Amino acid sequence: MNAALDRLKSRFAVEQFELVGYSGGAAIALILAGSRNDVTQVQTIAGNLDPVKWAKLMQLAPFSKPVTPLEFRDKLRALPQRHFIGLNDKVVPPQMIQAYITQLQGNCLEVVETLATHDQGYDESWGARSDLPLACKTDPLR
């Protein structure tokens, strides 16, 4: 995925990215953001932000060698993030966002709750919020 972003950057003369991820793609977007210096913001929809905790919650076999966004928490803590969660999502239940927020302790994080399921009902909230700037706390030590 990093190579794909590098090719896009080169081909289209792009300097920075905003990444958007849906479901498991949310974790991928955050992992990419945590491993690069050219991502300015991440937005997720029905995002599985903590795949290890999600597997436990769903009583699934654990991943053999998981890479999770929280491995990049130091970098992601300062990255602007907006997460759209569905209050009726049975695939990635709403309580998953709380686990991520608690562990991340981000200073630029917004959660948008909507009465969506995993794959339906985000149109209105996405349309109303996705283009708005995120208000971030500033850290005088950075």
N, C-alpha and C positions, 0 to 999 in steps of 0.2 A: 504494500500500500504506500509506503514511503516513496518507492521508486515511481509509482503512478503520480503522486503529487509532484515529485521532482520533474517528471516529464511535462505535466500540465504547466508547471511554473515556467519551464523553458519554452515550450511551444507557444504559449499565450502571453509571455512576458508578465506573468503574475508575480507580485512580490509577497502577498500575504493571502491567507485563506481564512474563511469562516467555514467551519465544518458543521454539518447537520447529520445526525444519525437517528435511525429508527430501530427500536427493539435492540437486538444484539449489535446492530451497527452503531448504537450510541456508545457502547464500550469501545468499539474500534475507533470511533472519532476521538474519544477522550485519550485513548492510548497514543494515537498519532499526535494529538495536541501536546501530550506530555513528553513526547520524544523529539519534537521539532521546535524551532524558534520562529516559525513564520505563521503560526496559527494565532489569530487575534480573538477568536470567540468560538464557542461550541454551543449548539442548540440541539436538544434531543426530544424525541417524541416516543412515548411509551418505552423509555430506555431502560435496559437492563444494565445498570451502572455498577453493580457488584455481582458478577457472575458466580462467585464462590458462595456468597450468602444466598443467592437465588436458587442455586442447585440444592442447598440444604433445605430451604423453605419448601421447595417442590418435591423433596425427598427423592432426588435423583443421585445417581452415582457421582462422586466428586470428579472434577476435571483432573487429569493426570499431572499436567504442568501448566496451570492457568497463569495467564498474564492478565492483570486487572488494572483498571484505571487508578485504583488507589495505590498502586506501586509508584505512581507518578505524582502523588499528592502534593509534594513540595512545590512542584511547578504548577500543577492544576489549581492549587489554592488561590493563586493570583489571577488566573485566567477567567475572563467573563464567561458565565455559563447560564443558559436558560433551559429549564427542563419542563416539558409539558407532560403531565401525568394524567392518566384516566382513572377517575375514582371508581369506575366499574370494570377495570382491567383485571381479568382473572389470570392472564398469562404472566404479566409483570405487575404484581399487586402494588398498590400505592405505598404500602409501608416500606418498599424497597428504597424509595428515595430518601427516607429518613436515615436509613443505615449509611448511605453514601454521604449525606450532609454531615452527620455526626462525626464520621471518620475524616472527612475532608477538611472541615472547618474553613471553608472558603470565604473570601472577603468580597466576592463578586458573583453572587449566586442568586438566581431567581427561580422559583418553582411556580408553575402555572397549573392549577388544578382545574379539570374540566370533567363533565359527566360523560366521559368517553369510555369505550371498551378498548381492547388492545388495538383493534384495527379500524375503529369507526368513531367519529365524533370530534375530531381535532380541527376540522376546517375553520370553524368560527374563531376559536381561540388562537390558532396559528395566524390567521389573517389579521387579527386585532393586535397581536403582540410581537410577532417575529421580527418586525422591522424597527421596533423601538429600541433605543439605546439602553444598556444596562447601567444602573447606578452602582458604582463600586466604592467601597470604603478604601481610603488610601492608607498605606502603611508607611509611616515616616522613616522606618528603618530600611526601606527598599530603595 
